[in-house]
Every structure is written in structure tokens, then in C-alpha cells.
Amino acid sequence: MKESKVKAKSILRKRKKIDSWFISRYGMNLYRGCTHNCVYCDGRSEGYYVKGKFGKRVEVKVNAIELLKKEISKDKNFNNHFKQGFIMLGGGVGDSYQPVEKKYEITRKALELFNKHNCPIHILTKSTLVKRDLDLLKEINDKSKVIVSMSFSSLDDEASSIFEPGVPPPSERLELLSSFKKEDLNCGMFLLPVIPFVTDKPVFIENSIRKASELNLDFVIFGGMTLKDGKQKKYFMKVLKKYYPKVLVNYDNIYKGDKWGNATSEYYDSINNTFSLVSRKYGVDKRIPSKLFKDFLSENDLAIVILEHIDYLLKLKGKTSPYGFAAYSISKLDKPLSSIKYNLRNIKGVGKVTEQIIWEILDNGTCKYYERLLKG
Ligand code: SF4
């Protein structure tokens, strides 16, 4: 493994619109590249411009904390009451707790900084190194809130050893989530991506959800795999051919060169349907529930997130939904929803039912229809 020290030009990424998967506007990559080297990682694809051989080399942003301090001091939201959702550590093109973090502790220093600003934190990782920071995470959780999410392609240790060679096996990741739950931290499972014809079988999906339910995890977020033509697909297919040659032929039927690497909608519908049935059986929340975020969002962002969650949950059941479009229209508003409470129907995509839902969200921070869908 090669590491190189680089000076980044900026760290904090701010999204124009709240991300309703992670409940965040702010995110960052403290490292570039990832030696966890997951075979399906889309960080390998050309669009991310990660230098060198992906999985074998990582860039360490040695000026990250200094830059973060500057960026935070210029952003008034960090010094006022924080209403921008969670600061997201993870995802993107490098796990914040990959092995090099042991040496540089940049993620820990970032947590210390965000703790001073009382920011809620959401961590998504595949590494159990996160337990090193338990003391700090508990402190942040007491003051604001912390979510620790772990991602899995399944709970199968053998498949994981092939497709996620640089991370602890799923059994150890589960143990960590279990121990964090005992410490009263909020924890979730990202069952994402399930690997077509390898870990997408109903029995694999059910095992994961049953375990999440047994551990009382706060949510399970599910998703299929994308496979972009180019380096990502080439590498993935090479490994698949070696270990699962019989399923190779099936890939041509579902990955047909979509620009974003998406599989066919029929394939995604079939795995989503399995997830929908199994998650209902075990009563797990299929999105981050509102009790974990309603205190950290502006009223418009709260409405956007809940409407987008409803949109997802209806589509998961194979239904059509107007709520995604309504959420998009709200994201374009430049005034708080409460200031136009009796003119909501002037917003594109907001009809009578959506108006009622928004009123309920403004009054209670959530709505009953949403809460029912989340578990149903
Ligand atoms: S842990 Fe995440 S970022 Fe790292 S290689 Fe795996 S999928 Fe990619």
C-alpha cells in the first residue's frame, strides 16, 4: 500500500439541497482513494479521477483540519444554531476509517473540531477502527446526535472476503454495531450494494434484516449495485469470473451500458420487492427515522426529507408518487414554509393531500402517514 501526502484546496462539500439518504448537507473526503479495495467500489471508475491503482494507494489530505477550521469560520451556520442536518463522514471515494487513519488520526481531529461546534455527525464506514473514537462519539451524542452506520453487501463472511478484502468480516462489523447500541448510540445498516446473483438472494437479504432487527438497529437502508463501463466493470468482472464464473452470463442481461452504471429497472424492482417484503416482516425502518433528525433541520428541509422518504417508500411498493416533485419544488423556495402556510397549494406539485402532510410536519416534526409507511 502506498500513501502520499497532499495539500487539498478545499474539504467541506456543501450540497445545494439536503440529502435525504444521509440527512446531510455537508460532507467531506479526508482521504482520497481507499485501501479497503472493495471489488465493486465505484471510486474505481474514471469519473472520480483517483490517481494510481485504486485500492493500493491513498492520498492523505494533511492540511484537512487547518482548511476545515478556515471553511467553518467563514460559514455562519456553524456559529449559529446548527440546522443543516448531520455532517457526513464517509461515502464518496474513501472510507474515513481506512487503515491509514490509525497513523494520521485526521478523522478523529475532524470529530474533535465538529464537537466544539455542536454539530450532529453521521458516520458511514466498513471499518471497526471507529471504536477507537467511542469516547468522543458518546460526548457528541450527548450534546447533539451521532449516527454510526456500517455498510454490508451481505452478512456472508466468505462473500465479503472476496468482494471486500480490506475490511473486517461482517460478523465483526455487527459486533461493533451491537456494542455501540449498548452505549446508546444510534446505529444503522446500509445493506448496499447487494451483489447481483451473489448476495441478492432472498435468504441473504432476510438474514441481514433479521440480524438488524435482533440488534435493534435504528434503520436498514437498501440498494443494488451500479457497474459503470470502464475500470470499475473490468475489475469487477475479472474477480467475478474467478470466483463465480457461472453467474457471469447473467450480468449481460442486467447491465446494458447505462451511463451511470445502473442495472435494468426490472432487476432493481425484483430486489426492492424482496427487501420491501422482508423489512415489513421484521418491522425495520427503511429510512433514517424522523426522531433522529427532526431537531436538526430547518422546517423546509424537514418537509423535503419526509416527502422524499414517502416518495421512496411508495415506489418501493410499486406505486406512483407525486411527493418527490413536491419536495423538489420546496427545495427551490427562498422562504420558510410556515410563512406561506395557507398558500402551500401555489407550490408546484403540492395538492390537497400534500398540503395536509406538510401542515402535520410543521406542527409535529413528522406525519402519521409517513410513520406507517416507514415500517409497513
Ligand atoms: S470502503 Fe467504501 S470507499 Fe472504500 S473501497 Fe469499499 S466501497 Fe470503496
Residues whose N, C-alpha, C, O or C-beta is under 5 A from the ligand:
A	BS01	SF4	C34 H36 N37 C38 C41 G43 G92 V93 G94 D95 K126
